[in-house]
Amino acid sequence: MGSRFALILALIAILWTSVFSDLIISKLDRRIDLTSHVVRVSSTLKVVNEGPHAVSDVLLSIPDFQAKNLAYLSASCNEGKGKTKGSIVNLPVEAVQPGGMPPNLTVYSVSLLKGLGKSESLSLDVLAVFTHSLEPFPEEITQADTQLVLFQDSAVYLSPYQVTVQSLSVRLPSARVESYTKLQNTKLVDSEIKYGPYESLPPFSYNPVVIHFENNRPFAVAQELIREIEISHWGNVQITEHYNLVHGGARNKGGFSRIEYQARPSVRGASSFRHLIARLPPRAHSVYYRDEIGNVSTSHLWGDSRKTELEIEPRYPMFGGWRTLFTIGYGLPLQDFLFVSEGKRLLNISFGSPMDEVVIDDLIVKVVLPEGSKDISVSAPFPTKQWEEIKYSHLDIIGRPVVVLHKKNVVPEHNVHFQVYYKFNNLSLLWEPMMLISGFFFLFVACIVYVHSDISISKSSASYLAKLQWEEVQATVQQVQNVINRCLSVHDKLEASLHDLSRMGDVQACKAARKAADGLLKEYAKELKPLLVFLQSSPQAAHILPKVEELVAKEREMQERLMLKHSTVVECYEKKSGGREIENRVASHQQKLTALRHEVDDLLDTVDEI
């Protein structure tokens, strides 16, 4: 793909040079940092205008296969020159579509503060950050393997302008390099590959290179992060972050041995990671860390007046393809982040994740404002998708307005401050206290009225007598249930005696168990008679009596079947029959017993619900 792309660029460079030749890049230094899974490309361009007219913008071009992974792009220049260098000024960057450009290119325009006149020069610093640009190769590794990745780029800078002199340095995380493209003026020094210098290259020069190297840094990817910032004018900002985190490196294949990992984690888990560090604002308090199971104790928190650091450790080491879901939360002092500006409240707080080197595929930031907030506006340093929602919490009446910001492909460079402006009437703070006071007042009034009122039901009234009779019916039904449950317990003991007989062959013990069960079942039958007589005579029990009688009948049928099964098994053992014959003879009894037991259980549940 790289050679074909280079050929297309070479053919179009001739046409482009004749049209856009005012600007040239006299010197270019490019540095690619591959020490983590986030690729950072820093370029310093000295741009010279050799045309007769002033130029107000500079074009930057990126191949589409790289641009799809571009997360962050910034350009800056220095206002002064030489020893009078001033402050660094960030320049606006936006995507454009100029005519006559080669295909498969994404073009960005950097707007200069003032036009670059004839023979004038400008030093431009460009930072491009890419995600998911390191391809694991091989894609699957074992626990004991190190992780190798591929990176593709060009040894020369892809630009619509002629480049006079340029060089490239690629910084790697270690000195282990499996292979790399060797071109003219290429050398490997420790963990850095240098290409160039190259001179007098025409526009759209492109020379593909591929680097295959070891990278065991944490490939931490938050496939989704929901960050909720809740404002309370009572003095607190509560932040809750829900992470769906995955190791985005080479997938782990084979089994995982925790013993080997704990014995030699640097060898038997080199491609995994166990810790993540969240750099929280100073004076963070009430910090917690939990997952779907509950609180996770493997975390450490320390800080001072300038910073607070939270080190979290998942319940298991993270290998390639493994994921974990967890939540961190903390509170912040309101006065550090909420200010008043031109009659509005101004919330100034960070946007992205506080964790180092975590790539976020999908970030949703929710700012929950106090109830009664209005005239809401948001100022973010980069484009985001925005909308509003409503959230209801305790004692809310109309709900709290929620500002939602959504952005994809977020990197640590996005963790800068954004602002939310809104108006709020301080009288709205009194809503909830007044609601609580009013609620307690009406509660006390209701208690006084209740204490001084006689709302008892006369003991001679029909409703009171009916209530007493129904309570007697309920108590009797409960007694029937208890007797049936005791009968079922005797059934279970009889079944247990048959199991003991199959294991030990003690026929006499089994007969003794049968005799004891007969005695207990007869006693329970005597207990049931007066209870059934009472239910049959009570009008209040008319609707429940059929179910109770059916329950008693089913239990008696179970008794008969169980006794037949018991007698059959004992008889077979006395005759020394085989196990297959015994199973055949009791199969019909067992099938019926199982069905009856389900019916009895269902009837017990039905009676209990009436």
PyMOL commands that set and color helices and strands:
alter all, ss='L'
color gray80, all
select helices_A, chain A and resi 2-19+64-67+82-84+258-263+334-336+412-414+426-451+462-504+507-537+539-541+545-574+579-609
alter helices_A, ss='H'
color red, helices_A
select strands_A, chain A and resi 23-33+39-49+55-63+70-78+88-91+93-96+105-116+121-130+135-136+140-141+148-154+162-171+177-180+186-189+192-201+208-214+220-232+236-247+251-252+276-280+285-291+299-303+308-312+323-333+338-341+344-350+359-368+374-379+385-391+400-410+417-423
alter strands_A, ss='S'
color yellow, strands_A
deselect
rebuild
show_as cartoon
